[in-house]
């Protein structure tokens, strides 16, 4: 099953970093957030990716073209007979298959997905954003999607508030203060699973999040997989700092690939 990742936005709210590189290449712990997202899926056995490129997409292409040299020691022979290259170690991403597709600088999310339709094989595929991390059980997510037979599944999350929460009593007495409480409302956390029928809801000029998802809901074709664990989106510099602080503290809830590997068995 293919995993589509939206990598084309300009990331203007994170301009401190995205002025020089696309948001998916902004690093957490020395690795691009895109790498972290792909490692989550790979842990569950999903290693075929389609990246929807846009803003500074050439930099993402260069990252993957040079990936093996970046993560390996190597010896290069520059002799008269022509250069030769020998790598001395291996890397866990050797089984990744990555399609990099230019989908336009100004294209909206629905248009980006529509443009990669020719690269999607099979009845079912997954999609997520290039800036969100979570300890989501992808295997259970896919099983849930297979169980209901609808066109689309969205992962519903309850993010943590940026602000402290106050529980008030009579006369304004603060009974309880909670730092960064989890909000009560469910929101879309990405990590979608789609049937190919979703392409009938898309056009080249639109977003995914507005008319297509609204129409899917009206047609009773959109289901929510509720995730109560960790989820966090890197939209601002503050959020970028927070994710790096988690990495440095070694409290990395999305680092599922350090647990026992899981083999995909549903809809592959």
Buried (B, 14 or more C-beta within 10 A) or exposed (E): BBBBBBBBBBBEBBEEBBEEBBBBBBBBBEEBBBBBBBBBBBBBBBBBBBBBBBBBBEBBBEBBEEBBEEBBEEEEEEEEEEEEEEEEEEEEBEEBEBBBBBBBEEBBBBBBBBBBBEBBEEEBBBBBBBBBBBBBBBBBBBBBBEEEEBBBBBBBBBBBEEEEBEEEEEEEEEEEEEEEBEEEEBEBBBBBBBBBEBBEBBEBEBBBEEBBBEBBBEEEBBBBBEBEEBBBBBBBBEBBEBBBEBBEEEEBEBBBBEEEEBEBEBBE
